[in-house]
Amino acid sequence: MFSGLVDAHRMMSEREQIWDFTEIINPRWRVVAKEILLAMLAPQYEAVLECAHALRTARSPRTLYGFLEK
């Protein structure tokens, strides 16, 4: 679980602010999913900048929640 977005948009419901990764059964893929979503949330983070193929456009937490729910 990931919760407690400090700067969440006021239009985000409380349900959207809690990211549940427990539906991903394989623990290794669960870690991968967390890292990808966080990298998309903060593309200017130093570790993300080192990745050659990382997306450089920041995504909103609401969009990333939608990716997780698919």
MODELLER restraints for C-alpha pairs under 7 A, 6 or more apart:
rsr = mdl.restraints
at = mdl.atoms
rsr.add(forms.Gaussian(group=physical.xy_distance, feature=features.Distance(at['CA:1:A'], at['CA:18:A']), mean=6.85, stdev=0.5))
rsr.add(forms.Gaussian(group=physical.xy_distance, feature=features.Distance(at['CA:1:A'], at['CA:19:A']), mean=5.56, stdev=0.5))
rsr.add(forms.Gaussian(group=physical.xy_distance, feature=features.Distance(at['CA:1:A'], at['CA:20:A']), mean=4.60, stdev=0.5))
rsr.add(forms.Gaussian(group=physical.xy_distance, feature=features.Distance(at['CA:1:A'], at['CA:21:A']), mean=5.77, stdev=0.5))
rsr.add(forms.Gaussian(group=physical.xy_distance, feature=features.Distance(at['CA:2:A'], at['CA:18:A']), mean=5.73, stdev=0.5))
rsr.add(forms.Gaussian(group=physical.xy_distance, feature=features.Distance(at['CA:2:A'], at['CA:19:A']), mean=4.94, stdev=0.5))
rsr.add(forms.Gaussian(group=physical.xy_distance, feature=features.Distance(at['CA:2:A'], at['CA:20:A']), mean=6.53, stdev=0.5))
rsr.add(forms.Gaussian(group=physical.xy_distance, feature=features.Distance(at['CA:3:A'], at['CA:17:A']), mean=5.82, stdev=0.5))
rsr.add(forms.Gaussian(group=physical.xy_distance, feature=features.Distance(at['CA:3:A'], at['CA:18:A']), mean=4.48, stdev=0.5))
rsr.add(forms.Gaussian(group=physical.xy_distance, feature=features.Distance(at['CA:3:A'], at['CA:19:A']), mean=6.25, stdev=0.5))
rsr.add(forms.Gaussian(group=physical.xy_distance, feature=features.Distance(at['CA:4:A'], at['CA:17:A']), mean=6.63, stdev=0.5))
rsr.add(forms.Gaussian(group=physical.xy_distance, feature=features.Distance(at['CA:5:A'], at['CA:17:A']), mean=6.35, stdev=0.5))
rsr.add(forms.Gaussian(group=physical.xy_distance, feature=features.Distance(at['CA:12:A'], at['CA:62:A']), mean=6.76, stdev=0.5))
rsr.add(forms.Gaussian(group=physical.xy_distance, feature=features.Distance(at['CA:16:A'], at['CA:62:A']), mean=6.68, stdev=0.5))
rsr.add(forms.Gaussian(group=physical.xy_distance, feature=features.Distance(at['CA:16:A'], at['CA:65:A']), mean=6.29, stdev=0.5))
rsr.add(forms.Gaussian(group=physical.xy_distance, feature=features.Distance(at['CA:19:A'], at['CA:65:A']), mean=6.64, stdev=0.5))
rsr.add(forms.Gaussian(group=physical.xy_distance, feature=features.Distance(at['CA:21:A'], at['CA:30:A']), mean=6.31, stdev=0.5))
rsr.add(forms.Gaussian(group=physical.xy_distance, feature=features.Distance(at['CA:24:A'], at['CA:30:A']), mean=5.60, stdev=0.5))
rsr.add(forms.Gaussian(group=physical.xy_distance, feature=features.Distance(at['CA:37:A'], at['CA:64:A']), mean=6.36, stdev=0.5))
rsr.add(forms.Gaussian(group=physical.xy_distance, feature=features.Distance(at['CA:39:A'], at['CA:48:A']), mean=6.06, stdev=0.5))
rsr.add(forms.Gaussian(group=physical.xy_distance, feature=features.Distance(at['CA:40:A'], at['CA:55:A']), mean=6.76, stdev=0.5))
rsr.add(forms.Gaussian(group=physical.xy_distance, feature=features.Distance(at['CA:40:A'], at['CA:58:A']), mean=5.81, stdev=0.5))
rsr.add(forms.Gaussian(group=physical.xy_distance, feature=features.Distance(at['CA:40:A'], at['CA:59:A']), mean=5.79, stdev=0.5))
rsr.add(forms.Gaussian(group=physical.xy_distance, feature=features.Distance(at['CA:41:A'], at['CA:58:A']), mean=5.50, stdev=0.5))
rsr.add(forms.Gaussian(group=physical.xy_distance, feature=features.Distance(at['CA:41:A'], at['CA:59:A']), mean=5.37, stdev=0.5))
rsr.add(forms.Gaussian(group=physical.xy_distance, feature=features.Distance(at['CA:41:A'], at['CA:60:A']), mean=6.57, stdev=0.5))
rsr.add(forms.Gaussian(group=physical.xy_distance, feature=features.Distance(at['CA:41:A'], at['CA:61:A']), mean=6.76, stdev=0.5))
rsr.add(forms.Gaussian(group=physical.xy_distance, feature=features.Distance(at['CA:42:A'], at['CA:58:A']), mean=6.08, stdev=0.5))
rsr.add(forms.Gaussian(group=physical.xy_distance, feature=features.Distance(at['CA:43:A'], at['CA:49:A']), mean=6.84, stdev=0.5))
rsr.add(forms.Gaussian(group=physical.xy_distance, feature=features.Distance(at['CA:43:A'], at['CA:55:A']), mean=6.75, stdev=0.5))
rsr.add(forms.Gaussian(group=physical.xy_distance, feature=features.Distance(at['CA:43:A'], at['CA:56:A']), mean=5.34, stdev=0.5))
rsr.add(forms.Gaussian(group=physical.xy_distance, feature=features.Distance(at['CA:43:A'], at['CA:57:A']), mean=6.50, stdev=0.5))
rsr.add(forms.Gaussian(group=physical.xy_distance, feature=features.Distance(at['CA:43:A'], at['CA:58:A']), mean=5.75, stdev=0.5))
rsr.add(forms.Gaussian(group=physical.xy_distance, feature=features.Distance(at['CA:48:A'], at['CA:54:A']), mean=6.76, stdev=0.5))
